[in-house]
Each structure stands twice: as structure tokens, then as C-alpha cells.
Amino acid sequence: MSETIGQALDQLFLTIASKRGEDVGKSYSATLLNAGPKKCAKKFGEEAVELAIAIAAENKIEIAEEAADLLFHFAAAIIASGVDANEVSRVLAKRRGIGGLEEKASRPK
């Protein structure tokens, strides 16, 4: 049985968070976390562009690989920013069942 995307993301967040303070010479995650939120944001943006290119090319294998890279860098950026991943989950749960246009209109201006 393969794991769900939720299980994979839970494990990803735990793994990356466990790398904080580790030797940057031995861990890419530690390198990103040590570099801080701005570096993580830059890498996240780069990966988002790579995923968009893969989607436009309709290459399913590349899409899956780039999506995994994007999720990795998303998790690193969230952790480096000091935001608890469970807070992201709470926001998603709060929005569930609300139409996208309705939710967007309800945001403070």
C-alpha cells in the first residue's frame, strides 16, 4: 500500500524540521533552513516555474517530479518562516466547502 499525499507531506515536514541545526555540509534541508526564508522563497519560486513548464509540456513524469520538488521547497519555506504546518492545515480546513470566489471576497481588503 502506498502512502497518501497527506502522509507524504506529514513525513516531509517532520524530516525537514528535524534537519534544523544539522551540518549544512551533509544536508540540503539544513542548508536551506540555515539560509533562511528569503533563500527558501527564491528556491520555491524557481521550482514553481519548473513545474509550470512541465505542465505546459504535458510531461506527466516531469510534472510528478517537479511537483515533488515544489512540495519539498514549500515545506522548507514554511518551516524556515516559523509557520507551523498545522496552521496551514487549519486554514485549508476553514476554507473547505466555501466556493473560491466567496472565500476570496471575504478576505480583508
C-alpha positions in Angstrom: 0.0 0.0 0.0 1.4 3.4 -1.0 1.2 6.4 1.2 -1.3 9.2 0.6 -0.2 12.7 -0.3 -1.2 13.8 3.2 1.0 11.1 4.8 3.9 12.0 2.5 3.6 15.7 3.4 3.4 14.9 7.1 6.6 12.9 6.8 8.3 15.6 4.6 7.6 18.3 7.2 8.9 16.1 10.0 12.0 15.2 8.1 12.9 18.7 7.0 12.2 20.1 10.5 14.5 17.5 12.0 17.4 18.9 9.9 17.4 22.3 11.6 20.8 22.9 13.1 22.4 19.9 11.4 25.6 20.1 9.4 24.9 22.1 6.2 27.7 20.1 4.5 25.7 16.9 4.9 22.0 18.0 4.5 20.4 20.1 1.8 17.5 20.7 4.1 19.8 22.0 6.8 21.4 24.3 4.1 18.0 25.7 3.1 16.8 26.2 6.7 20.2 27.8 7.6 19.9 30.2 4.6 16.6 31.5 5.9 13.1 32.3 4.5 14.3 34.5 1.6 16.5 31.8 0.1 13.7 29.3 0.6 11.3 31.6 -1.1 13.7 32.0 -4.1 14.0 28.3 -4.4 10.3 27.8 -4.1 9.7 30.3 -6.9 12.3 28.5 -9.2 10.6 25.2 -8.6 7.2 26.7 -9.3 8.4 27.9 -12.7 9.9 24.4 -13.4 6.6 22.8 -12.6 4.7 25.2 -14.8 7.0 24.4 -17.7 6.5 20.7 -17.1 2.7 21.2 -17.0 2.7 23.2 -20.2 4.8 20.5 -21.9 2.2 17.9 -20.7 5.0 15.6 -19.5 3.4 13.6 -16.7 6.7 12.1 -15.3 8.3 15.5 -15.2 5.1 17.0 -13.7 5.2 14.5 -10.8 9.0 15.1 -10.2 8.7 18.9 -10.3 5.6 18.8 -8.1 7.6 16.8 -5.6 10.4 19.3 -5.8 7.9 22.2 -5.3 6.3 20.5 -2.3 9.8 19.9 -0.7 10.7 23.6 -1.2 7.2 24.7 0.0 7.8 22.7 3.3 11.2 24.1 3.7 9.9 27.7 3.2 7.1 27.2 5.7 9.5 25.8 8.3 12.1 28.4 7.7 9.4 31.1 8.1 8.5 29.7 11.5 4.9 28.9 10.5 3.5 25.7 11.9 2.3 23.4 9.1 -0.8 22.7 11.2 -1.7 26.4 10.8 -1.8 25.8 7.0 -4.0 22.8 7.6 -6.3 24.9 9.8 -6.7 27.5 7.0 -7.4 24.8 4.4 -10.0 23.2 6.7 -11.7 26.5 7.3 -11.9 27.1 3.6 -13.3 23.7 2.8 -16.8 23.8 1.5 -16.6 27.5 0.6 -16.5 28.5 -3.0 -13.2 30.1 -4.1 -14.8 33.3 -5.2 -16.8 33.6 -2.0 -13.7 32.9 0.1 -11.6 35.5 -1.8 -14.4 38.1 -1.4 -14.4 37.5 2.4 -10.7 38.3 2.8 -9.9 41.7 4.4 -9.1 44.3 1.9 
